[in-house]
Amino acid sequence: MIDNSITDDWKQWMNRNYIPTMKDLVKELRVELYEVMAVVQEGNTNYSCQMQCTKPEDIDTVNKYNAILVDNIKGKFGDKCLTFSSILNELKLG
């Protein structure tokens, strides 16, 4: 959840720091950034950064450096940027 007052700065940080760093660390990482189109707290916008690994061991690298980068963004934007992460496993149906 990003405070609308920092949206442009946050997007620049994502494009210049977070995404390139993750792609440098995990060469085959696929990264996509989405705006969440659900009702959110007024004055904020929710975003989802989806990363797809091709090898299970890359998850450890993503988790380790995600924690470092999230600390960095908290130092930069404080409580105007709230984050959480989760690990998903795709289910093959049918």
C-alpha positions, -999 to 999 in steps of 0.1 A, spaced: 0 0 0 16 32 -12 6 67 -1 -4 86 -32 19 115 -23 49 92 -29 37 71 -58 60 87 -85 91 84 -62 81 48 -53 77 38 -89 111 53 -97 127 34 -68 111 2 -80 123 7 -116 158 19 -107 166 -2 -76 143 -30 -66 136 -47 -99 171 -44 -114 187 -57 -82 164 -87 -81 170 -94 -118 208 -91 -113 206 -116 -84 184 -141 -101 191 -142 -138 160 -160 -149 136 -140 -127 104 -128 -142 91 -96 -125 58 -79 -132 42 -49 -113 5 -45 -111 -19 -20 -96 -45 -38 -74 -79 -28 -86 -98 -33 -54 -112 -9 -28 -83 5 -8 -79 30 20 -85 65 7 -53 83 -3 -34 51 -10 -29 27 -39 -21 -9 -37 4 -26 -59 16 -61 -64 51 -70 -75 50 -106 -88 82 -125 -92 84 -159 -108 115 -181 -102 124 -210 -125 144 -228 -98 132 -235 -62 166 -225 -48 161 -190 -62 134 -184 -37 160 -182 -9 179 -155 -28 147 -136 -35 136 -138 2 171 -127 15 175 -97 -7 138 -87 -6 142 -83 32 172 -60 27 155 -40 0 123 -36 20 143 -23 49 159 2 24 125 14 12 112 17 47 141 40 55 133 61 24 95 63 27 87 53 63 50 45 70 39 58 36 49 25 22 35 -7 37 47 -40 24 42 -78 29 53 -108 9 42 -143 4 54 -173 -16 30 -189 -40 31 -223 -56 12 -226 -89 -14 -254 -89 -18 -273 -121 -55 -281 -125 -70 -307 -148 
